[in-house]
Amino acid sequence: MQEEFYAAAEKILSDLYNLFSKDPKLKSFEILPVVQIENKSPIHVEEHCLALESWCVPHIYCYAYKNLMNHRQIKGKLRDAEKCNTLLMGALLLNPDITTFWNMRKELIRSGKLDPYFDLHFTSVILTFKPKCADLYAFRKWILKYLVQSSRNNENLFENEIQICEAAADRYSNNYHAWTHRIWCLTQSLPNSLQREWAASMKWVQRHVSDYSGFHYRQKLITFLLSYIDSRSYDQEVIKLILFSVDEATEGFLHNFKTYELTAQTIPLTLKIFVYELSLNSDLIWNFVGHEALWCHRRFIFHEIKRLLLDSNCPKYWGRLDTSNPADGTPPEKTPKIGKHSVGKRWTAFEIFLEHNSRILRD
């Protein structure tokens, strides 16, 4: 009986291999809960979406695993590349959490027996089934590094990878592995992707107010943006596109601080970005009450604002705003300073007000 199932498993694995080879537009994979065995193929394809009936899963996996481990132990090297590729595809499609099998695929790529672009497509399909697999992201990272080092055409490589990460994060909330991989992709594509990712992450946090990992990504993005500005070699057009929305929101939020002459024109660029982030965060807290991720992100914002305000390299924050004499010669009135304590008091009062009203809405 087992031999019959193994014979069927070999045929199914061969069909899966041929399917991936012939259809580069395959985009997803699922297992269908079918217990009853029928006299037909358990592979289903509809609109480039792949599915496998559940009754054959244990037989395919056991057959592939057994043969791969025997091959690994006895032969040592991957001599029959096509057979190994077929077995590996079946095993990893069903269980991508085996590092040994990913290392075997690396051997095939290094030896030139497997196209790395084929594996980028293959693993993107697996991500629709297992969007939180750490080994899978590690393997994709290895492939991307391999392609960059080989100097092949990789113009849109990281842009496509970021889109795949977003799709995986959409499938599994708080997907730490997907967001961490996206952070790495961002570091490889800076500064070209800054403006696009700034807008994309803002839309994401507005739609996923409880996603801690999404907010962590935005914090990293802000950090990269500030480093880019501090480098003094940034592209003015990129910054203009980012600040197009920042100035309007910042001006609306700073009405709380008119007494201290804080406006979008008087505060520095780096502080302006955090004030904009604070404005966005305040709107989300008002509209979506009781989400801890929003308050954790707010703590990050205030930590960075405090760091900037206490920066000894920014003395202009604390100076008098207007010391000129009026035209009629009368002594000028004292102009309020933008001081640490005055701004801090106003911000503290605003925080108490916001927290109090949020508690009322929550109750």
BELKA-V492758 format. One record per residue. N is the residue number from 0. RES is the residue in three letters. D_CENTER is the distance of its C-alpha to the mean C-alpha in whole Angstrom. Layout:
N_RES_D_CENTER + N_RES_D_CENTER
This chain:
0_MET_47 + 1_GLN_44 + 2_GLU_45 + 3_GLU_45 + 4_PHE_41 + 5_TYR_40 + 6_ALA_42 + 7_ALA_40 + 8_ALA_37 + 9_GLU_37 + 10_LYS_38 + 11_ILE_35 + 12_LEU_33 + 13_SER_35 + 14_ASP_34 + 15_LEU_30 + 16_TYR_30 + 17_ASN_32 + 18_LEU_30 + 19_PHE_27 + 20_SER_29 + 21_LYS_31 + 22_ASP_28 + 23_PRO_25 + 24_LYS_23 + 25_LEU_23 + 26_LYS_19 + 27_SER_20 + 28_PHE_22 + 29_GLU_23 + 30_ILE_26 + 31_LEU_29 + 32_PRO_31 + 33_VAL_34 + 34_VAL_37 + 35_GLN_40 + 36_ILE_41 + 37_GLU_42 + 38_ASN_44 + 39_LYS_41 + 40_SER_37 + 41_PRO_35 + 42_ILE_32 + 43_HIS_31 + 44_VAL_29 + 45_GLU_29 + 46_GLU_27 + 47_HIS_25 + 48_CYS_24 + 49_LEU_25 + 50_ALA_27 + 51_LEU_29 + 52_GLU_32 + 53_SER_31 + 54_TRP_35 + 55_CYS_34 + 56_VAL_31 + 57_PRO_33 + 58_HIS_36 + 59_ILE_33 + 60_TYR_31 + 61_CYS_34 + 62_TYR_36 + 63_ALA_33 + 64_TYR_32 + 65_LYS_36 + 66_ASN_37 + 67_LEU_34 + 68_MET_35 + 69_ASN_38 + 70_HIS_37 + 71_ARG_35 + 72_GLN_38 + 73_ILE_41 + 74_LYS_40 + 75_GLY_38 + 76_LYS_36 + 77_LEU_35 + 78_ARG_38 + 79_ASP_38 + 80_ALA_34 + 81_GLU_34 + 82_LYS_35 + 83_CYS_33 + 84_ASN_30 + 85_THR_31 + 86_LEU_31 + 87_LEU_28 + 88_MET_26 + 89_GLY_28 + 90_ALA_27 + 91_LEU_23 + 92_LEU_23 + 93_LEU_24 + 94_ASN_23 + 95_PRO_20 + 96_ASP_21 + 97_ILE_24 + 98_THR_23 + 99_THR_26 + 100_PHE_26 + 101_TRP_23 + 102_ASN_25 + 103_MET_28 + 104_ARG_25 + 105_LYS_25 + 106_GLU_29 + 107_LEU_29 + 108_ILE_27 + 109_ARG_28 + 110_SER_32 + 111_GLY_31 + 112_LYS_31 + 113_LEU_28 + 114_ASP_26 + 115_PRO_22 + 116_TYR_21 + 117_PHE_23 + 118_ASP_21 + 119_LEU_17 + 120_HIS_19 + 121_PHE_20 + 122_THR_17 + 123_SER_15 + 124_VAL_18 + 125_ILE_18 + 126_LEU_14 + 127_THR_15 + 128_PHE_18 + 129_LYS_16 + 130_PRO_12 + 131_LYS_12 + 132_CYS_14 + 133_ALA_14 + 134_ASP_17 + 135_LEU_15 + 136_TYR_12 + 137_ALA_15 + 138_PHE_17 + 139_ARG_14 + 140_LYS_14 + 141_TRP_18 + 142_ILE_18 + 143_LEU_16 + 144_LYS_18 + 145_TYR_21 + 146_LEU_21 + 147_VAL_21 + 148_GLN_23 + 149_SER_26 + 150_SER_25 + 151_ARG_25 + 152_ASN_24 + 153_ASN_20 + 154_GLU_20 + 155_ASN_17 + 156_LEU_15 + 157_PHE_12 + 158_GLU_12 + 159_ASN_12 + 160_GLU_10 + 161_ILE_7 + 162_GLN_9 + 163_ILE_9 + 164_CYS_6 + 165_GLU_6 + 166_ALA_9 + 167_ALA_9 + 168_ALA_7 + 169_ASP_10 + 170_ARG_12 + 171_TYR_12 + 172_SER_11 + 173_ASN_10 + 174_ASN_9 + 175_TYR_8 + 176_HIS_9 + 177_ALA_6 + 178_TRP_3 + 179_THR_6 + 180_HIS_7 + 181_ARG_4 + 182_ILE_6 + 183_TRP_9 + 184_CYS_9 + 185_LEU_9 + 186_THR_12 + 187_GLN_13 + 188_SER_13 + 189_LEU_14 + 190_PRO_16 + 191_ASN_16 + 192_SER_13 + 193_LEU_13 + 194_GLN_15 + 195_ARG_13 + 196_GLU_9 + 197_TRP_12 + 198_ALA_13 + 199_ALA_10 + 200_SER_8 + 201_MET_12 + 202_LYS_13 + 203_TRP_10 + 204_VAL_11 + 205_GLN_15 + 206_ARG_14 + 207_HIS_13 + 208_VAL_15 + 209_SER_15 + 210_ASP_11 + 211_TYR_11 + 212_SER_8 + 213_GLY_7 + 214_PHE_10 + 215_HIS_9 + 216_TYR_6 + 217_ARG_9 + 218_GLN_11 + 219_LYS_10 + 220_LEU_10 + 221_ILE_13 + 222_THR_15 + 223_PHE_14 + 224_LEU_16 + 225_LEU_19 + 226_SER_19 + 227_TYR_19 + 228_ILE_22 + 229_ASP_24 + 230_SER_24 + 231_ARG_27 + 232_SER_26 + 233_TYR_23 + 234_ASP_24 + 235_GLN_25 + 236_GLU_24 + 237_VAL_21 + 238_ILE_21 + 239_LYS_24 + 240_LEU_21 + 241_ILE_19 + 242_LEU_22 + 243_PHE_24 + 244_SER_22 + 245_VAL_22 + 246_ASP_26 + 247_GLU_27 + 248_ALA_25 + 249_THR_26 + 250_GLU_29 + 251_GLY_29 + 252_PHE_28 + 253_LEU_30 + 254_HIS_33 + 255_ASN_34 + 256_PHE_34 + 257_LYS_37 + 258_THR_40 + 259_TYR_38 + 260_GLU_38 + 261_LEU_34 + 262_THR_33 + 263_ALA_30 + 264_GLN_32 + 265_THR_33 + 266_ILE_30 + 267_PRO_28 + 268_LEU_25 + 269_THR_23 + 270_LEU_24 + 271_LYS_24 + 272_ILE_20 + 273_PHE_20 + 274_VAL_23 + 275_TYR_21 + 276_GLU_18 + 277_LEU_21 + 278_SER_22 + 279_LEU_19 + 280_ASN_19 + 281_SER_23 + 282_ASP_23 + 283_LEU_20 + 284_ILE_22 + 285_TRP_25 + 286_ASN_24 + 287_PHE_22 + 288_VAL_24 + 289_GLY_24 + 290_HIS_20 + 291_GLU_20 + 292_ALA_16 + 293_LEU_17 + 294_TRP_20 + 295_CYS_18 + 296_HIS_16 + 297_ARG_19 + 298_ARG_21 + 299_PHE_18 + 300_ILE_19 + 301_PHE_23 + 302_HIS_23 + 303_GLU_22 + 304_ILE_24 + 305_LYS_27 + 306_ARG_26 + 307_LEU_26 + 308_LEU_30 + 309_LEU_31 + 310_ASP_30 + 311_SER_34 + 312_ASN_33 + 313_CYS_33 + 314_PRO_36 + 315_LYS_37 + 316_TYR_35 + 317_TRP_38 + 318_GLY_41 + 319_ARG_43 + 320_LEU_42 + 321_ASP_45 + 322_THR_48 + 323_SER_50 + 324_ASN_54 + 325_PRO_55 + 326_ALA_57 + 327_ASP_60 + 328_GLY_60 + 329_THR_59 + 330_PRO_57 + 331_PRO_53 + 332_GLU_52 + 333_LYS_50 + 334_THR_46 + 335_PRO_43 + 336_LYS_41 + 337_ILE_37 + 338_GLY_38 + 339_LYS_35 + 340_HIS_37 + 341_SER_38 + 342_VAL_34 + 343_GLY_33 + 344_LYS_36 + 345_ARG_35 + 346_TRP_31 + 347_THR_32 + 348_ALA_34 + 349_PHE_32 + 350_GLU_29 + 351_ILE_32 + 352_PHE_33 + 353_LEU_29 + 354_GLU_29 + 355_HIS_33 + 356_ASN_32 + 357_SER_29 + 358_ARG_31 + 359_ILE_34 + 360_LEU_31 + 361_ARG_30 + 362_ASP_34
